[in-house]
Amino acid sequence: MNRKILSFAQHMMSGRTRFNRKGVSVAAAVVLVSLVAIGLVVRARASVEWHEQQGLVGSWRLLLTPVNCPSITGTPGAPFEGLASFTGDGTLINTFANALFRYDTPGHGFWWKTGDRTYKDVFEVLIVDPPATTPYVAGTQKGFASITLDDGNDFSAQVVAEYFNSSGAIYLTKCVDVAGTRINDSQTEP
């Protein structure tokens, strides 16, 4: 067997073997086209997977309705809207549109799965320089949510928000019911 390998190597090195340039070019072109096609298939599949619904992962439009917390009295405020994005690595980013949130930062936090269609999240919002005419003071709002995925495109949640002053003492607690709808690609509906 070693003789055959040696014989083949000697034959190749003798210069008597000629490669057909046209055949090599065609083979190289076939390999190149195959690699490009495989790349396109992988990229298309990744794009499809990105749009597949993955539980809570994705961006959501929120309708938040303040409600009375257990053992806390007072008149709840008016409903307001928000946006939330839940990433595949457990990160949460949210923003809200109501009177308080002209004086705060977007919320940042994390979320985790607790059951088949249930989740929890925790987020923090920094409250910066609110006017003295509001019940809020500079500090932090920390929200704790319990979320139930109703179907692939809707969820409901209950949030308890604790408000901390700059010394870290809780001075206010609020509760909110949330209806979430997955942001979609419709051109005729929000």
Secondary structure, 3 states (H helix, E strand, C coil): CHHHHHHHHHHHHCCCCCCCHHHHHHHHHHHHHHHHHHHHHHHHHHHHHHHCCECCEEEEEEEEEEECCCCCCCCCCCCEEEEEEECCCCEEEEEEECCHHHCECCEEEEEEECCCCEEEEEEEEEECCCCCCCCCCCEEEEEEEEEEEEECCEEEEEEEEEEEECCCCEEEEEEEEEEEEECCCCCCCC
